[in-house]
């Protein structure tokens, strides 16, 4: 049930509210906390155990962290696959073993000959569908072990390249040896690897010294609440004012509004008629604005097939 259809102070007690609440909290995560730390803070603050984030944000990074609560956690696989946007600060002239400022410098080379035009020319070669090797210090698993655990033990880490999509890369600030870029990319992109690869292409080395996620899926910093403010709201007991309806978690998906009879059909897994130009996936929304299900278009029957049902009576 979406929060916008609940006035829990008038209609139900707090315990009842916790049992039905389903939605999204968009957090502006501060530097120093893991994504799991933030989820734990939210579980304690809301009293709702069923909560999870939709894409890890490194402890050294800040910015948009999307947390799903209640039945909305079942949307995780779809929200996690959404595109991301970052503001990344890169230092030219040296490389590190972790591809960021936490690592040991492995090489150094003068970068004072690199102009903004040179840098941008190389930068644009990374736009499009590319293959990227994750950093050795990452959570990617190799033969059942996390790569960073192997790397810390001095073991050789051989990671396979992955196909990613980089939609755009733009220079925001040019102040060598530091440069700030805007990176708009698919889920699964490692900005640390991008920084390291740029350094190799430039012949100077480079590593990431700052990262801020500005967008995750449809959510941006404009919708994000600073964690400090959310903690204050937990204390005040009005944190639910920051809760976004579950139906909005995939707000960039098409929506199909259902009448009462169709809600009942979809709840029981039955197909419903679709418009002639329908395709792909869509959200099924009740007339009250609640997320009922995720639907997939069946081209053979010309109907919507429920794939994941959320609505509860």
C-alpha positions in Angstrom: 0.0 0.0 0.0 1.3 3.4 -0.9 1.8 5.9 1.9 -0.2 8.5 0.1 -3.4 6.5 0.7 -2.8 6.2 4.5 -3.5 8.7 7.2 -2.2 6.3 9.9 -2.5 8.8 12.7 -6.3 8.8 12.2 -7.0 5.3 10.9 -4.6 2.9 12.5 -2.1 2.6 15.3 1.7 2.6 14.8 2.0 -1.2 14.8 -0.7 -1.6 12.2 1.1 1.0 10.1 4.4 -0.9 10.2 2.6 -4.0 9.0 1.2 -2.4 5.8 3.8 0.3 5.0 5.5 -0.2 1.6 7.6 2.4 0.0 10.9 4.1 -0.8 13.3 6.2 1.3 15.9 8.1 -0.8 18.9 9.0 1.3 21.7 11.3 0.8 24.3 9.0 2.3 27.3 10.7 4.0 30.9 9.6 3.6 32.1 7.0 6.1 29.1 4.7 6.3 28.5 1.6 4.3 25.2 1.1 2.5 24.4 -1.7 5.0 25.0 0.7 7.9 22.3 3.0 6.5 19.9 0.2 6.1 20.4 -0.8 9.7 19.8 2.7 10.9 16.5 2.7 8.9 15.5 -0.6 10.3 16.0 0.6 13.9 14.5 4.0 13.2 11.3 2.7 11.6 11.0 -0.5 13.5 10.5 -2.3 10.2 12.9 -5.2 9.6 12.1 -5.7 5.9 14.3 -3.1 4.3 17.1 -3.2 1.7 19.1 -0.9 -0.5 19.1 -1.1 -4.3 22.8 -0.7 -5.1 25.9 -0.5 -2.9 27.5 2.9 -2.5 31.1 2.8 -1.3 31.8 4.0 2.2 34.1 6.7 0.7 31.3 7.9 -1.6 28.3 10.1 -0.8 25.0 10.7 -2.4 21.8 9.0 -3.5 21.1 5.7 -1.8 17.6 4.2 -2.5 16.2 2.0 0.3 13.0 -0.1 -0.2 10.8 -0.8 2.8 8.2 -3.5 3.4 6.7 -5.4 0.4 8.5 -2.8 -1.9 11.8 -4.7 -1.3 10.5 -7.1 -4.0 11.1 -4.4 -6.5 14.8 -4.5 -5.8 15.9 -6.5 -8.8 14.2 -3.9 -11.1 15.3 -0.8 -9.3 18.9 -2.1 -8.8 19.3 -2.4 -12.6 18.5 1.3 -13.1 21.1 3.7 -14.6 23.3 5.8 -12.2 24.9 9.2 -12.4 28.0 10.3 -10.5 30.1 13.4 -9.9 33.7 12.0 -9.8 36.9 13.8 -8.9 40.0 12.3 -10.5 43.6 13.0 -9.8 46.0 12.8 -12.7 49.7 11.9 -12.5 49.7 8.6 -10.5 48.0 5.3 -10.1 47.1 3.2 -7.0 46.5 -0.4 -6.4 42.9 0.2 -5.3 42.2 2.8 -8.1 41.4 5.4 -5.4 43.0 7.5 -2.7 42.9 4.6 -0.1 45.5 2.6 -2.0 49.3 2.4 -2.4 50.8 4.5 -5.2 52.0 2.0 -7.9 53.2 4.5 -10.5 53.8 8.2 -11.1 54.1 10.2 -14.3 54.0 14.0 -15.0 50.6 15.2 -16.2 51.3 18.9 -16.7 51.4 18.5 -20.5 47.7 17.2 -20.6 45.3 19.9 -21.7 41.6 20.0 -21.2 41.1 19.3 -24.9 43.5 16.2 -24.6 41.6 14.9 -21.6 38.2 15.4 -23.1 39.2 13.7 -26.4 40.3 10.6 -24.4 37.3 10.8 -22.1 34.9 10.6 -25.0 36.4 7.3 -26.2 34.8 5.7 -23.1 31.3 6.7 -24.1 29.1 3.9 -25.5 29.1 0.2 -24.9 32.5 -0.7 -23.5 34.2 -3.6 -21.7 35.4 -2.8 -18.2 37.4 -4.8 -15.7 36.2 -4.3 -12.1 38.9 -3.1 -9.6 40.8 -5.9 -7.8 39.6 -4.3 -4.5 35.9 -4.9 -5.2 33.1 -7.2 -3.9 33.1 -9.2 -7.2 33.4 -12.9 -6.5 36.2 -15.1 -7.9 35.7 -18.8 -7.3 33.4 -18.0 -4.4 35.7 -15.5 -2.8 35.3 -11.7 -2.8 38.0 -10.1 -4.9 39.0 -7.5 -2.2 39.5 -10.3 0.3 41.9 -12.1 -2.1 43.7 -8.8 -2.9 44.3 -8.0 0.8 45.9 -11.4 1.2 48.3 -10.6 -1.6 46.6 -13.2 -3.9 46.5 -12.6 -7.6 43.1 -11.4 -8.7 42.0 -12.1 -12.3 38.7 -10.4 -13.1 36.9 -10.8 -16.3 35.8 -7.7 -18.3 32.1 -6.9 -18.2 30.0 -5.0 -20.8 28.7 -1.7 -19.5 27.0 1.2 -21.1 28.3 4.8 -20.6 25.8 7.3 -21.9 27.7 10.5 -21.4 30.9 11.8 -19.8 31.4 15.6 -19.3 34.0 17.7 -17.7 32.6 19.8 -14.9 35.8 21.4 -13.5 39.3 21.5 -14.9 41.9 22.2 -12.3 44.9 19.9 -13.0 46.1 17.7 -11.6 42.5 17.3 -10.5 39.4 17.1 -12.8 35.8 16.7 -11.9 33.6 14.8 -14.4 29.9 13.9 -14.7 29.4 10.2 -15.5 26.1 8.9 -16.6 26.2 5.1 -16.9 24.5 1.8 -16.5 24.3 -0.1 -13.3 27.4 -2.1 -12.6 29.8 0.5 -13.8 32.9 1.1 -11.6 33.9 4.7 -11.6 37.2 3.7 -10.0 38.0 1.5 -13.0 37.0 4.3 -15.3 39.5 6.7 -13.6 42.3 4.1 -13.7 41.6 3.3 -17.4 41.6 7.0 -18.2 45.0 7.3 -16.6 46.4 4.4 -18.7 45.0 5.9 -21.9 46.5 9.3 -21.0 49.9 7.7 -20.1 50.0 9.6 -16.8 48.1 7.4 -14.4 45.0 8.5 -12.6 42.9 7.5 -9.6 39.6 8.5 -8.0 39.7 10.9 -5.0 36.0 11.7 -4.6 32.7 10.3 -5.7 29.1 11.5 -5.2 26.1 9.7 -6.7 23.7 12.3 -8.0 21.1 10.0 -9.5 20.0 6.4 -9.1 17.2 5.3 -11.5 14.6 8.1 -11.4 15.7 9.4 -8.0 18.1 12.4 -7.8 19.6 14.4 -4.9 16.4 16.6 -5.1 14.4 13.7 -3.6 17.1 12.6 -1.2 16.9 13.4 2.5 20.2 13.8 4.4 20.6 11.0 6.9 20.9 13.5 9.7 17.5 14.8 9.0 16.0 11.4 8.7 17.4 10.5 12.2 15.8 13.6 13.6 12.5 12.5 12.0 12.9 9.1 13.7 13.2 10.8 17.0 10.2 13.1 16.3 8.1 10.1 15.1 7.2 11.7 11.7 9.8 9.9 9.4 6.9 8.7 7.2 6.7 12.2 5.7 9.9 11.2 3.7 8.4 7.9 2.4 7.8 7.8 -1.3 5.0 5.4 -2.5 6.1 2.1 -3.9 4.4 2.9 -7.2 7.0 5.7 -7.7 10.0 3.4 -7.3 9.7 2.6 -11.0 8.2 5.9 -11.9 9.9 5.9 -15.3 7.9 2.8 -16.3 4.6 3.1 -18.1 1.6 2.8 -15.9 -1.7 0.9 -16.4 -4.5 2.1 -14.2 -6.8 -0.7 -13.0 -10.5 -0.5 -12.0 -11.7 -2.5 -9.0 -12.6 -5.6 -11.1 -9.2 -5.6 -12.9 -7.4 -5.3 -9.5 -9.1 -8.5 -8.4 -8.2 -10.3 -11.6 -4.5 -9.2 -11.5 -4.3 -10.1 -7.8 -5.2 -13.7 -8.8 -2.7 -13.8 -11.6 -5.2 -13.4 -14.5 -4.4 -11.5 -17.7 -6.1 -8.2 -18.6 -6.6 -6.6 -22.0 -3.9 -4.2 -23.2 -3.9 -1.3 -25.6 -2.8 -2.1 -29.2 0.5 -0.2 -28.9 1.5 -1.9 -25.7 4.9 -3.5 -25.2 7.5 -4.6 -22.7 6.8 -4.1 -19.0 4.4 -1.8 -17.1 3.3 -0.9 -13.6 -0.3 -1.8 -12.6 -1.7 1.0 -10.4 -5.0 1.0 -8.6 -7.4 4.0 -8.7 -6.1 4.9 -5.2 -2.6 5.1 -6.5 -1.3 1.9 -5.0 1.1 -0.5 -6.8 -0.8 -3.6 -7.6 1.7 -5.6 -9.8 4.3 -5.6 -12.5 2.9 -6.6 -15.8 4.6 -8.0 -18.9 3.0 -7.6 -22.4 2.1 -10.9 -24.0 2.3 -10.3 -27.8 0.5 -13.5 -28.7 -2.6 -12.8 -26.7 -2.4 -9.0 -26.8 -2.8 -8.9 -23.0 -0.9 -7.9 -19.8 0.4 -10.8 -17.8 1.0 -10.2 -14.1 4.6 -11.2 -13.2 4.9 -9.9 -9.6 1.8 -9.0 -7.5 2.0 -6.6 -4.6 -1.5 -5.5 -3.7 -3.0 -6.8 -0.5 -6.5 -6.3 0.6 
